[in-house]
């Protein structure tokens, strides 16, 4: 028996359902669907996912039926475990294609499972897992099964997420006119290709260039630690400080100046962290501040962490008011927020805000827990404004990133900045970084 499958089963039996799921996700690609479907069914039953429980039972009973494998893969995608969908859908596609390659209509099609249907779901599962290169290869291999929308559009999208802008542009140019359903997707691709031309990322380690290309946001700082050891400018865990908040606002000022954009006011979001940062931004930039009101033109909307904001409010920021700029201090790159900010101070997997309780290393070198900072947003804003904005020197391996370089990048992309909707981009793109789990 596969070692990780055994470990996943032991974790489940000990009551650690999340641990069992994480372990099973890692093991799935090395297993046949029939091997992990029984445990998947038990996990689904424990979490109340009746559809996945039923689908797993179908694969356990009939592991060679393409329709059972397809139903299982589809349910895995719907329940957020696309890693478990990939092997099942790959096998379903193989079985669905065998009769076609021998010149017959095919039992899978007779039972309502078209190979094209399976192919598209497999591409979606790979995309969910950010296996964009594999998705591109899969779709290109089976191009004869694809229609332009959505099949070849998925090829274009995954090519962009994998950093293949030339290939994406070539395929996209050959697509037919989209229906109204697919027109927003086509517009999103056009904007992405425009941004790629402006940003012209140097290589697969150009985090700022690729972040702008995919999201339309300007990344203000790069992590000064672990660039050569796998972080490539991102953070995994970050214990934030008032000095970093101040530096982020100073770099925001550099970006606004280089873009030739002067906001008329600062819009304050209601959560304490965002309000504190917004009040500090208003003071440092010399702007009036008022509570956020949708549709206010030329407003600088300031968020500390959009994932911690009211989500209805965050989703409403997708459509920008004229001249509006959305600034987010700590942007999660593994669980991206509902909207992509126009400026982000940093990209992080998990952040601890300066006012939250935290575990820090004391002066004697031992860990100590610091309590939460209960001061008001106004008092926190004063602390931010008084903080030292000088950059952390880090480990010396991160490429130099002075204000002049950030200003030059912003000036280069100013023509396409602040254009179009703030689409949520779930993928980290072609720049790899180490992360937890």
Secondary structure, 3 states (H helix, E strand, C coil): CCHHHHHHHHHHHCCCHHHHHHHHHHHHHHCCHHHHHHHHHHHHHHHCCHHHHHHHHHHHHCCCCHHHHHHHHHHHHHCCCHHHHHHHHHHHHHHHHHHHHCCCCCHHHHCCCCHHHHHHHHHHHHHHCCCHHHHHHHHHHCHHHCCHHHHHHHHHHHHHHCCCHHHHHHHHHCCCCCCHHHHHHHHHHHHHHHHHHHHCCCCCCCHHHHHHHHHCCEECCCCCCCHHHHHCCCEEEEECCHHHHHHHHHHHHHHHHHHCCCCCEEEECCCHHHHHHHHHHHHHHCCEEEECCCCCCCEEEEECCHHHCCHHHHHHCCCCCCCCEEEEEEEECCCCCCCCCCEEEEEEEEEECCCCCEEEECCCCCEEEECCCCCCHHHHHHHHHHCCCCCCCCCCCCCCCCHHHHHHHHHHHCCCCCCCCCCCCCCCCCCCCCCCC
